[in-house]
């Protein structure tokens, strides 16, 4: 008796009578799997969406509420030969890690077995020419069988399991003919060895498995870097909240127990678990979630607070407007998921070509065998020729054409300060014709800079720096860093919301707000001349100085922007920062299109607008508020100093303080795309030349394996050309 399965708690109500669930699906490895699953599930009545995310092997399903139970989808996938269950990020990542380790073990076993069998095959090849006695040849063949059979049984599991699932579901995939070719080659080798034949094909079978597993492992390692980042969002979302259950009585409760209208306490150092507005208290909060601005902002009665916002100083009472799945943080997560799923619609050209592989190869091998029998050949010879067709048409070169270039180019990019975070980012980056930059932390350096350092006396600067070490405020940290201060002053006290003060040689020293230091007139003068700067005042006795602190543009930002524009790539800025600061950055860099004060939704709307006009957008950003836009763009990049969420979402991450890696990445991607196309042509030409030879009986399985291996090596050698430097965008 089968136990009842209840997956209702994994179903999300999207409103308007539509339900949604995410299912993890095992065994999805190519575009053929994607299209088969999407067609089968979309054919079910009242299903409005069935979309497979090949990156994390997840299928998103939407249907009319009440029309289906989630178990119906799981059962339908089982009928297709795929095991499915509700998607859980932690479980999915654990399974992916286990699968990667398994593929690596298979690759090691196959390569080890192939090398040893090859060593045994060399004497046999040379011995057949120099009249090796049959007993010696048989000994080497049986020794090869002793190594090859268990090695093939273990290392071929990724293909055997996939083929078995497909056949059990009465369908085929590209692993079916591969498995047939391997099994037949091994079986014929055993038969040939038993009958004391001159040739056996153990080496061909193991070489075949080695190249196939290598291609699959390369592809797997690329895709693992593009995991869904729900776990990163969860790290910013509090699981509990401190709720007022009476006038002055508080209780820590699960976030599910908090509703709109409740009042919660937000202590210093805590992240908000809800959206709401401050009704009592004053503090400074980190609102980079919304604006991307690195500087804390003041919070008081009426200030909006969002889930994930960090409270820095004072305690706040917040009236809840949304909790749990209704918060802006959850909305960012949904936007991110939708954008990532949309991206998976870009199917690799190699996958589309491989989709026809199984039926064509089956037909070619069968017709070859029957044709030779019809023309008087023995069944033994006909089967050998059919095996040669199955082996020689193996899509090793096709399977390596893309991953090999990706691997080589990712190494070349790393040496130029770019980390590849997504397997198919290279092709998408090569198509870019518009670059959209965030300002704060992207076009500018992440650390603040003292703009008027030269006008401050050295002694005062050093003293202010030592005093600034007592504060954790970003502006104070900028002063301490610019002064290269190492030794803090003793006896310093911090006044919340004002600054720090102490005594040096009997004179009071202060660092903080201009009003705290009695330097409002000096601060106003600086702000009139430089409205986008932040100011911090320093007072030593009766002497006052004001530091103008601002974010400095990356040293090569203007040159990088000019290089992009010269090659026909349009550049614009979308920033949540203040208008004067964004205008100044745009003017300094020669960028004519810019927008200030934009929200995450505004950024996605602008990217969608560009996409509707056929523009291929590259988004470059660093803040959590940029994450949905990064995922929605055609391709995306983030600096290494970006938030963990942005790094995980971005397709590429660049290192250092310069923007030239962005330009270099585009150059490498365009070169890589040319090499990928060349590899696909090499694979196609190989099959056009080799298949007729195998059908004509001019290639034994051994020659077929050599030809197959040779085509794969040719593809890899061509991919190695990507190591060469890129001089310019072309």
Buried (B, 14 or more C-beta within 10 A) or exposed (E): EEEEEEBEEBBBEEEEEBBBBBBBBBBBBBBBBBBBBBEBBEEBEEBBBBBBBBBBBBBBBBBBBEBBBBEBBBEBBEEBBBEBBBBBBEEBBEBBEEBBEBBBBBBEBBBBBBBBBBEBBEBBEEBEEEEBEEEEBBEBBBBBBEBBBEBBEBBBBBBBBBBBBBBEBEBBBBBBBBBBBBBBBBBBBBEBBEEEBEBBBBBBBBBBBBBBBBBBBBBBBBBBBBBBBBBBBBEBBBEBBBBBEEEEEBEEBEBEEBEEEBBBBBEBEBBBBBBBBBBEBBBBBBBBBBBBBBBBBEBEEEBBBBBBBBBBBBBBBBBBBBBBBBBBBBBBBBBBBBBBBBBBEEBBBBBEBBBEBBEEBBEBBEEBBEBBBEEEBEEEBBBBBBBBBBBBBBBBBBBBBBBBBBBBBBEBBEEBBBBBBBBBBBBBBBBBBBBBBBBBBBBBBBBBBBBBBEEBEEEBBBBBBBBBBBBEBBBBBBBBBBBEBEEBBEEBEBEEBEBBBBEBEEEEBBBBBBEBBEBBEBBEEBBEEBEBBBBBBBBBEEEBBBBBBBBBBBEBBBBBBBBBBEBEBBBBBBBBBBBEBBBBBBEEBEBEEBBBEBEBBBBBBBBBEBBEEEBBBBBBBBBBBBBBBBBBBBBBBBBBBBBEBBBBBBBBBBBEBBBBBBBBBBBBBBBBBBBBBBBBEBBBEBBEEBBEBBBEBEBBBBBBBBBBBEBBBBBBEBBEBBEEEBEEBE
